[in-house]
Amino acid sequence: MATHKTLFIALNEFNLQLLEQSASGLKLKHIQRLLSLPTRSTDGGLGPDSDQLQPWVQWVSLLTGSRAEQHQVKHLGQRSSRQNQFVWDELADLGKSSLVVSALNGFTKKEAKVALVQDPWSPEFNEPPERYQSALNFARVMCRSRGDESFKKKAVLALRLFTHSWLDLGVSRLTKLTWQFARQYSLDPARPYVGYTFYEFLLAHTVLNDLKKNHYDFGFVFLNCIAHIQHYYWSESESDLLSAPYDYALSYLNDWLAVLFEYCEESGTTLIVSNGLTQRPSANEQWYSYRLKNANEFFKSLVSSPFKIEPLMSYDLHIEFTNLEDAKDFELKLNDVIIANGPVFFCEREAQSTRVFVRTDYTRPSDDDTEMKMAGKYVPFLQHFESLAHRKGKHDSHFDVLTNSEQPMNFEAIDQVKTWLIRAITRNSSV
């Protein structure tokens, strides 16, 4: 059986048409080269309001070959309780090794063959390889921050990240990446995308160096900055189609692809790129995201029992209680917090679990007169919540796969991609 190295880039939620227009307008030749690869676009079959239309659900479907109703993963930080193997664990059973970085809700039971670095939003299930620990520590503070981490803590973590990045990337490349960050930070210092994009491509370069130094049959890296920027900055105005945040992220992507293509050519690596799902512009829709200003104080006003908060993504939390009855009581009281005759929160608790998943689910416009009902009283909504953004890009279940693989892309649905992927990785096997 012949072996082939394969690298899968999960460029989360990119819109193919927007990427094509932007790459052409900005003359980004390496992104244009990526877009020239054979492409298969597939309808994921989900409506825009489906609860399954979330990246932490769709990526699990794609990488395990099972639909959401089968794997039953519904939110970030949740592990499938079903017997659904991720592609890298199935490859491990075939004797193949993998490097997996930041796969949403991804985990492994085959640590001997799979080097796994968890996504920064999920609870810590697997210990990452030591060479990624500083990057993951920094990312967890950046991605889960609610403003309560000290500047000193962030500075120390950033210094550790820079030290490891210098060893991995060298002075010249790190200097270039840092200059891009410093220039954008001077123009837009308050926006999270500036630092997060910088971090992601430091990580992406580190992954490539790891693949060069160590033998892996399969590599996987998840990049989220383009999805974030589309959500928050996408405009339907043609004159503003190429927004500054998007241009900034694409400049990093274009430079990284130059190094990536060189690596693939030298090593004979098969390249696969997918978005998992996509976004469409929704700037004209009234769709907002909110999060609690002080989650600890808010929940204390509902229950007196002790709990622990674990921040996830922007407006998602895990609330852990010491016993099952307290968790059930909290869940009931949270469901009674309502606004405009609908719930403020989505919450879910697995059977016999003391951990409750909580997401702020209200997405309509609000002002100083907007009220919610909690504990039998009406209170100003914005007294407890802050508006994060008017969301500009909305999820769409179409997904795209671009590849230089010789394996025909004959899948018709997202749960069929895993089978195709294994055939692409082991092209001359009977798998």
C-alpha positions in Angstrom: 0.0 0.0 0.0 1.5 3.3 -1.0 1.4 6.2 1.5 0.8 9.8 0.7 1.0 12.8 3.0 -2.1 14.8 3.1 -2.7 18.3 4.6 -6.3 19.4 5.3 -6.8 23.2 5.8 -10.1 24.0 7.5 -10.5 27.6 6.4 -13.7 28.0 8.4 -16.9 29.4 6.7 -15.1 31.4 3.9 -17.5 32.6 1.2 -16.1 31.3 -2.2 -17.4 34.2 -4.3 -16.2 36.9 -1.8 -12.8 35.2 -1.6 -12.6 35.1 -5.5 -13.5 38.8 -5.8 -11.1 39.9 -3.1 -8.2 37.8 -4.4 -8.7 39.2 -7.8 -9.2 42.8 -6.7 -6.1 42.7 -4.4 -4.0 40.6 -6.8 -3.3 38.0 -4.2 -1.7 35.4 -6.5 -1.3 32.6 -3.9 -5.0 32.8 -3.0 -5.8 32.8 -6.7 -3.7 29.7 -7.1 -5.6 28.0 -4.3 -8.9 29.0 -6.0 -7.7 27.5 -9.3 -7.7 24.0 -7.7 -10.6 21.6 -8.7 -13.5 22.5 -6.5 -16.7 20.7 -5.4 -19.5 22.8 -4.0 -22.3 20.9 -2.1 -25.6 21.9 -0.5 -25.5 20.9 3.1 -29.3 20.6 3.1 -30.0 22.7 6.2 -32.2 25.8 6.4 -30.8 29.1 7.8 -32.5 28.7 11.1 -31.5 25.1 11.8 -29.9 24.5 15.2 -27.5 22.2 13.4 -26.1 25.0 11.3 -23.1 25.8 13.5 -19.4 25.1 12.8 -19.0 23.0 16.0 -21.8 20.7 14.6 -20.9 20.7 10.9 -17.2 20.1 11.4 -18.0 17.1 13.6 -20.3 15.8 10.9 -17.7 16.2 8.2 -14.8 14.7 10.2 -16.7 11.7 11.7 -18.9 10.9 8.7 -22.1 11.1 10.8 -25.0 13.5 10.7 -25.8 15.7 13.6 -28.8 13.5 14.7 -26.3 10.6 14.9 -23.4 12.2 16.7 -25.7 14.4 18.8 -23.1 17.2 19.3 -25.1 20.4 19.6 -22.8 23.0 21.1 -19.2 24.1 21.5 -17.1 22.1 24.1 -19.3 19.0 23.8 -17.9 15.6 23.0 -19.9 13.0 21.1 -21.2 10.3 23.4 -21.7 8.1 20.3 -19.2 5.7 18.8 -18.2 8.1 16.0 -14.5 8.0 15.1 -12.9 11.1 13.8 -11.0 10.6 10.6 -7.6 10.7 12.4 -8.5 7.9 14.8 -9.7 5.7 11.9 -6.4 6.5 10.1 -4.6 5.5 13.3 -6.3 2.1 13.1 -4.7 1.9 9.6 -1.2 2.6 11.1 -1.1 6.2 10.0 -0.1 9.2 12.1 -1.7 12.6 12.3 -1.1 16.1 13.6 -4.5 17.8 14.4 -4.6 21.5 15.4 -7.7 23.3 16.7 -10.4 21.0 15.3 -13.7 22.2 16.8 -14.9 19.7 19.4 -12.2 17.3 18.1 -10.6 14.7 20.3 -8.7 11.4 20.0 -8.6 8.0 21.7 -5.4 7.1 19.8 -2.8 9.3 21.5 0.0 7.1 20.3 -0.7 8.0 16.7 -2.4 11.4 17.0 -0.7 14.6 18.1 -3.8 16.7 19.0 -3.9 20.4 19.9 -7.4 21.3 21.0 -9.3 24.3 19.8 -8.9 27.2 22.3 -12.7 27.5 23.1 -13.3 23.9 24.4 -12.6 22.4 27.8 -9.3 20.7 28.2 -9.8 17.0 27.2 -6.4 16.2 25.7 -3.0 17.4 26.8 -1.4 19.2 23.8 2.2 18.5 22.6 4.5 20.7 24.7 5.7 22.7 21.6 2.1 24.1 21.3 1.4 24.8 25.0 2.4 28.5 24.9 0.3 29.1 21.8 -2.7 27.4 23.3 -2.4 29.2 26.6 -2.3 32.5 24.9 -5.2 31.7 22.6 -7.4 30.6 25.5 -6.9 33.9 27.3 -7.6 35.8 24.0 -10.6 33.7 23.0 -12.3 33.3 26.4 -11.4 36.8 27.8 -14.2 38.6 29.6 -12.0 41.5 30.5 -10.9 40.2 33.9 -7.4 38.9 32.9 -4.6 41.3 34.0 -2.4 43.0 31.4 0.6 41.4 33.1 -0.8 37.9 32.5 -1.5 38.6 28.9 2.0 40.2 28.4 3.7 37.1 30.0 1.8 34.7 27.7 2.5 36.9 24.7 6.2 36.9 25.5 6.2 33.1 25.8 4.4 32.8 22.4 6.9 35.1 20.8 9.8 33.2 22.2 8.5 29.9 20.7 7.5 31.5 17.5 11.0 33.0 17.0 12.5 29.5 17.4 10.0 28.1 14.9 9.7 30.9 12.3 13.1 32.7 12.5 13.7 36.4 12.8 12.8 37.4 9.2 9.4 35.8 9.0 8.4 36.7 12.5 9.4 40.3 11.9 7.2 40.5 8.8 4.2 39.0 10.5 4.7 41.4 13.5 5.0 44.4 11.3 1.7 43.5 9.6 0.1 43.2 13.0 1.6 46.5 14.4 0.5 48.4 11.3 -3.1 47.2 11.6 -3.2 47.6 15.4 -2.2 51.3 14.9 -5.3 51.7 12.7 -7.8 49.6 14.7 -6.5 49.0 18.2 -9.7 48.0 19.9 -10.8 45.2 17.6 -10.2 41.6 18.6 -9.6 40.4 15.0 -6.3 42.2 14.8 -4.6 40.2 17.5 -6.5 36.9 16.8 -5.6 36.9 13.1 -1.9 37.5 14.0 -2.0 34.6 16.5 -3.7 32.2 14.0 -1.1 32.7 11.3 1.8 32.4 13.9 0.2 29.1 14.7 -0.3 28.1 11.0 3.5 28.7 10.3 4.3 26.6 13.4 2.2 23.8 12.1 4.0 23.8 8.7 7.4 23.7 10.5 6.1 20.8 12.6 5.1 19.0 9.5 8.5 19.6 8.0 10.4 18.3 11.0 8.2 15.4 12.0 6.7 12.6 9.9 2.9 12.7 9.8 0.7 11.0 7.2 -2.1 13.5 7.8 -2.1 17.1 9.0 -5.2 19.1 9.9 -5.3 22.8 11.0 -8.4 24.9 11.7 -8.4 28.7 11.0 -11.3 30.8 12.1 -10.2 34.5 11.5 -12.0 34.8 8.1 -15.3 33.5 9.6 -15.0 36.0 12.4 -14.4 38.9 10.1 -17.3 38.0 7.8 -19.6 37.7 10.7 -18.7 41.2 12.1 -17.5 43.3 9.1 -19.1 42.1 5.9 -21.1 44.7 4.0 -23.4 44.2 1.1 -22.3 47.5 -0.4 -20.2 46.9 -3.4 -18.0 49.9 -2.5 -17.2 48.4 0.9 -17.0 44.7 -0.2 -13.2 44.6 0.5 -13.2 45.9 4.0 -10.0 46.6 5.8 -10.3 43.7 8.3 -10.8 41.2 5.5 -7.9 42.6 3.5 -5.7 42.3 6.6 -6.6 38.6 7.1 -6.1 37.8 3.4 -2.7 39.4 3.4 -1.6 36.9 6.1 -3.4 34.0 4.3 -1.7 34.9 1.0 1.8 35.0 2.5 1.2 31.7 4.4 -0.1 30.0 1.2 3.2 30.9 -0.5 5.1 28.9 2.1 2.4 26.2 2.1 2.5 25.6 -1.7 6.3 25.4 -1.6 6.1 22.8 1.2 3.5 20.7 -0.7 5.6 20.8 -3.9 8.8 19.8 -2.1 7.2 17.0 0.0 4.6 15.8 -2.6 1.8 16.5 -0.1 -1.8 16.4 -1.2 -3.6 19.6 -0.2 -7.3 19.7 0.7 -9.1 23.0 1.7 -12.7 23.3 2.9 -14.9 25.8 4.7 -17.2 23.2 6.3 -20.1 25.6 5.8 -20.2 29.1 4.4 -21.7 32.5 5.2 -23.9 34.9 3.2 -24.2 38.6 3.7 -26.8 39.7 6.2 -26.0 43.3 6.9 -29.6 44.3 6.2 -31.0 41.8 8.7 -31.6 42.7 12.3 -29.3 40.1 13.8 -27.3 41.1 16.9 -25.1 39.2 19.4 -25.0 40.0 23.1 -23.2 38.7 26.2 -23.5 39.2 29.9 -21.5 42.1 31.4 -20.9 40.1 34.6 -22.0 36.5 34.3 -21.0 35.7 37.9 -23.1 38.4 39.5 -26.1 37.7 37.1 -26.3 34.0 37.9 -25.8 34.7 41.7 -29.0 36.8 41.5 -30.9 33.7 40.3 -29.4 30.9 42.5 -27.6 30.8 45.9 -25.8 27.5 45.3 -22.1 27.5 44.4 -21.1 27.2 40.8 -18.1 27.6 38.5 -18.1 29.4 35.2 -16.1 28.3 32.2 -16.2 30.8 29.3 -16.3 29.3 25.8 -16.8 31.4 22.6 -18.1 35.0 22.7 -21.5 34.4 24.3 -21.3 30.7 25.3 -20.6 29.4 28.8 -20.4 26.2 30.8 -21.8 26.5 34.4 -20.7 23.7 36.7 -22.5 22.9 39.9 -21.5 20.6 42.8 -24.7 18.5 42.6 -27.4 17.5 40.2 -30.3 19.1 42.0 -28.6 22.5 41.9 -27.9 22.2 38.2 -31.5 21.3 37.5 -32.7 24.2 39.6 -30.5 26.6 37.7 -31.7 25.3 34.4 -35.3 25.9 35.4 -34.7 29.4 36.6 -32.6 30.4 33.5 -35.4 29.2 31.2 -37.7 31.6 33.0 -35.7 34.6 32.0 -37.6 36.0 29.0 -37.7 38.9 26.7 -40.4 39.8 24.1 -42.2 36.5 25.0 -39.1 34.5 24.1 -36.2 33.1 26.1 -33.0 35.2 26.6 -30.9 32.0 27.0 -30.5 28.7 25.3 -29.4 26.2 28.0 -28.9 22.4 27.9 -27.7 19.8 30.3 -26.9 16.2 29.5 -28.7 13.6 31.6 -27.2 13.2 35.1 -24.7 16.0 34.4 -24.0 18.8 36.8 -22.7 21.0 33.9 -25.1 23.3 32.1 -24.3 24.8 28.7 -25.6 28.4 28.4 -25.8 30.6 25.3 -27.3 34.1 25.0 -30.0 33.5 22.4 -31.6 36.9 22.0 -30.6 38.4 18.7 -33.0 41.3 18.1 -32.2 45.0 18.4 -32.3 46.6 21.8 -32.2 50.0 23.4 -32.5 51.6 26.9 -36.3 50.8 26.9 -35.9 47.1 26.2 -36.8 45.0 29.3 -36.6 41.4 30.2 -38.4 39.5 32.9 -36.3 37.6 35.5 -37.3 36.3 38.9 -40.8 37.8 38.4 -39.5 41.3 37.8 -38.9 43.5 34.7 -35.4 44.9 34.5 -33.6 46.8 31.7 -31.9 44.3 29.3 -28.9 46.5 28.7 -28.3 46.8 32.4 -27.0 43.2 32.4 -26.0 42.7 28.7 -23.6 44.3 26.3 -24.0 44.3 22.6 -21.1 42.7 20.8 -22.0 43.5 17.2 -24.6 43.7 14.5 -23.7 40.4 12.8 -23.0 40.9 9.0 -22.5 37.3 7.8 -25.0 34.5 8.5 -24.4 30.8 8.3 -25.3 28.9 5.1 -25.1 25.1 4.8 -23.3 25.1 1.4 -19.7 23.9 1.7 -16.8 23.8 -0.7 -13.8 21.4 -1.0 -10.8 22.4 -3.1 -8.0 19.9 -3.7 -5.1 18.7 -5.9 -6.0 15.1 -5.0 -6.5 12.7 -7.8 -9.3 11.0 -5.9 -12.6 12.0 -7.6 -14.8 14.1 -5.3 -17.9 11.9 -5.5 -19.5 12.9 -2.2 -23.0 14.3 -2.2 -23.4 15.3 1.5 -21.3 16.4 4.4 -21.4 13.0 6.1 -19.8 11.4 3.0 -16.7 13.5 3.0 -14.9 11.4 5.6 -15.0 8.3 3.4 -13.7 10.3 0.4 -11.0 11.8 2.6 -9.7 8.4 3.7 -9.6 7.3 0.1 -7.7 10.4 -0.8 -5.2 9.8 2.0 -4.8 6.0 1.1 -5.3 6.2 -2.6 -3.9 2.9 -3.5 -5.5 1.0 -0.6 -8.8 -0.9 -0.5 -10.2 1.5 2.1 
